[in-house]
């Protein structure tokens, strides 16, 4: 009897994640009328709507690049379609619900493990994707904050007024990382496996993927906000990276509230706060929650298929 329930444990986990996603969505939208959001979206022109959908699809495809780099790093082959599906589900769930160490990691172990990738290799892959993600954030953020030293919202309670010092610190950390990757030739040992520090070439590739990832994501929000006549996209990109960084450091699932607050306080006062809020909520719905729902249902379908096979 117990074994019978254990067999369907992954399905129960998928349903639990779906329930958690519904609770998260409800918490985000509890103070807002869905009709207002739909009305705001209906006022967007067709070009913007098509652009938002296209960029969202492109954004999640770009995210799979972290896993493709990871498989290159661990020198493991797996069909592209399997990597794309697993990476999409992992990022869609982890980005929105948070608890990436639990959600994204569990999904990768479940899927990649069922396709013959060893637990040690999956562990290496997960460590690599987390490491390169932060290298990408520090690299992109460092360059952006040095080029465009934004004024920091007082709510962040930082000891400086612009993002310039943050950019300097970020690039110093990235430089240290690249120095280690260049000179560290001796591998680390994990069980019987040897783990090599990612090469500078792979690290540069991860920064490029991060730049494309967040460039596309910020493009989605830019199209959803009434900014075209107020602020250029390059100027908005710096604000987006600042909000993203604050949200990630806050450790709040999906950066809920923190990201939105930074964006609201960083944009010009001449822009309607109501329109900004409407665009931010629409962004959450389209770029985070919609892919999440798709990913959870894919996860449930995949688990049911595996149980029947």
N, C-alpha and C positions, 0 to 999 in steps of 0.2 A: 504493500500500500504506500509506504513512504517513498520507495523507489519510483513509483508511478507519478507521485507529485514532484519529485526531484527532476524527473524527465521533462516536465513542463515548466520548470522554474524559469528558464529564459523567456518563455512567453509571458509569464506573470510579471517578470522584470520589465518587459516591453510595455505591458499594460500600465504598470506602476509609473513608468516614465511618461506615458501619455497623460495619466491622471495628474502628475506633477506639472506637466506643461499646461494643462487646462487651468490648474490653480494659479500658475504664474501669469497666464494670460488674463485671468479674471482679476488678479491683483493689479495688473497694469492698467486695465480699462475700467476699474470700478468707479472712478471719479469722472468718467467721460461718457458722453452719450454716443453710442455707435453711429447714430444717424448723422451726427455732426461730422464724424470722420468720413463717412460715405459722401456727405455733401461736399466736403473739402476735396476729396478725390475726384468727384464728378466734375468739379470746376477746372481740373487740370486738362490741358489740351491733349489730343490723341498722341502727338509726338512724344510728350513727356511720359504718358502711360506706357507706350511701347518701349521707350528708353529705360524706364524703371524695371519692367519685367525682363528685358534683355540683359541689363546690367546685373540684376540679381542672379540670373542663371549663370552669367559669365563669372560672377564673383565666387559662387560655390564651386564652379569648375576649377578656377584658379587655386582655391584652397586645397584641392586634391594634390596640387603640386608639392606640398610639404611631404605628403606620404610617398609620392613618386621619388623625391629626393632621398627620403628615408630608405626606401628599398634599394636605391643605388648605393647608399652608404653602407647598408648591412650586406650588400652583395647577394641579394635574394631575388629570385624571379617569381612573379605572380601575374596572372592575366590583368590587363589594364582595366577591364570592366569590373573586376572584383575589387581592385584598389579604389576605383572611382566611387563605387557604391558604398564601400566601407568608410572611406574618408568623408563622403558627403553626409552619411548618417552620423558619424562621430562629431563632425563640426557643427552640424545643424542642432544636434542635441546639446553638445557641450557649450556652444556659444550662447544659447538662450537660457537653458536651465542652470548653467554653471556647474560646479562640482566636477570639472573636467577630469580631474585625477580619477574620479569614480566612473562617470558616465562614458566619456570618450575612451578611456582605457578599457573598461569592461566590454565595450562594443568591439574594439580592435582585437582583444583576446578571443572573444567569441567567434568572430568571423575569420580573421586571419588564421587562428588556431585550427578551425574546422577545415581550412584549405591546406594544411600541412606545414605551416610556418611554426617553428619551435617557439616555446615560451621565452627562451633567452633572446632569440632574434626579435620577437615582438617587444620585449622589454627594451632592447636597444633602439628599436624603431620609435617607441613612445618617448624615451629619453631624448632621442635626436629631434623629434618634432617639437617637443616642448622647448628644448634648448635653442633651436633655430628660430622658433617663433619669437622668443625674447631678443635674440640677436637681431632679427629683422625689425622688431619694434624699436630697439635702441638705435639701430642704424638709420632707419627712416626718420624717426623722431628727432634724432640728433641733428641731422642735416636740415630738416624743416625748421626746427627751433632756432638754429643759428642763422639761417637765411631770413626768417621772418620771426623775430623775437616778440611774440605776442604778449600783450598785457594779461596777467593772470588774474582771474576772479578772486576777490578777497575771501570768498567762502572756502577756498582751498587752504587758507591759513599757512602759506609758505613764507619764508623769510626774505623773499625777493619779489619784485614786481613784474618782471618779464620772464619769458620762457628761455631766454638766452643762456642763463647758467645751467638750466636743465639740459639743453642741447649740448653744452660743453661736457657735462658729466656723462651723458649718454655716449658721446663719441669717444671719451676716454675709456669707458668700459668696453666698448666695441674694439678699440685699438688693443687693449690688454688681451681680449679674447683672440684677436688675430695673431698677436705675437706668440701666444701659447700654441695656437694651431699651427703656426709656422715652425716653431722650434720643438714642439712636443712630438717626438717620433716613437717613443716607447709606448706600447699599448697598455691599457688597464686590463685586469683579468676578472671575468665574471664566470665563475665555475670553470668549465673547460674552454670557454670562449675568450678570445682576445678582442678587446674593444679599443679601436683607434680613435683619437681625437679627430673630429671633422676637419677636412682639409680647407684651406682658405678658398679654394675654388667652389666647394660645396656651400661654404658659408656666404660667399658673395651671391651665389645663386639663390639662397634663402632670403637674402635682403631684397633681391630683385622681385621674388615672388611676393614678399610682404608689401613692397611698394605697389605692385599691381593689385594685390588683394585690397588694400585700404584705399587705393586710388579709385577702384571700381565702387567699393562700399560708400565712400564719400560722394561719389558721383550720383548714386541712388538718392542719398539724402539731399544733395544739391538740387536735383530735379524736383524733389517733393517740397522744397522750400521756395518762397517768393524772393529769391536772391539775385536773379540775373541782372537787375538794374542797380543793385545795392553793393554787391561784392563779387569779385571775380572768383572763378573756381580755384586757382592757385592760392588765393587769399583764404578761401574757405577751407582748403585742405589742411592748412596749419591748425585751424580751429578744431577741425574734426579729429586730427591726431592728438591734440591736447585733451579733448573729451574722451577719446578712446583710452589714452594713457591713464587718465584719472579714474575711469571706470574699471580698468584692469587692476590698478593698484588698490582700489577700494575693496576688491575681492567680493563685491556684491554680485550675485548671479546675473550675468549679462550686463553688468554695470548699470542696472536699472536705477533711474533717478539721478545718479551721479553724472552719467554721460549727458543726459538731457539738461541738467542744471548748468553744466559748463558751457554747452552750446547756447543756451538761452542768455547767459550772462556775457558771453563773448561776442555775440552778434550786435550790430549797431542798434541803438534805441529807436531808430526811425522805422524799423521793421515791426509790424504788428506782432505782439507776443502771442496772440490767439492763433495767428497763422503759423508761427514757428512751432507752437505746441501741436497744432493739427498735423503739420508735416512730420514732426518727430514721432507722433503716435502712429501715423501711416507708415513711417519707416520701420518702426518696431514690428508692425503687423506684416509688412511685405518682406523685409529682409531677414527677420528673425523667426517670427511665429509661423508664417506660411511654410518655409522650408522645414521647420521643426515638425509640423503636422505631417507633411509628406514623408519625412524621415522615419517618424514613429510608425506610420502605417507600413512603410517598406520593411521596417524591422519586424513587425508582427507577422507580415506575410512570409518573410524569409524564415522566421522561427517555426511557423506552422508547417512550411514546406519541408524543413529539416526534420521535424518530428514525424512527418508522414513517410519520409524516405527511408 
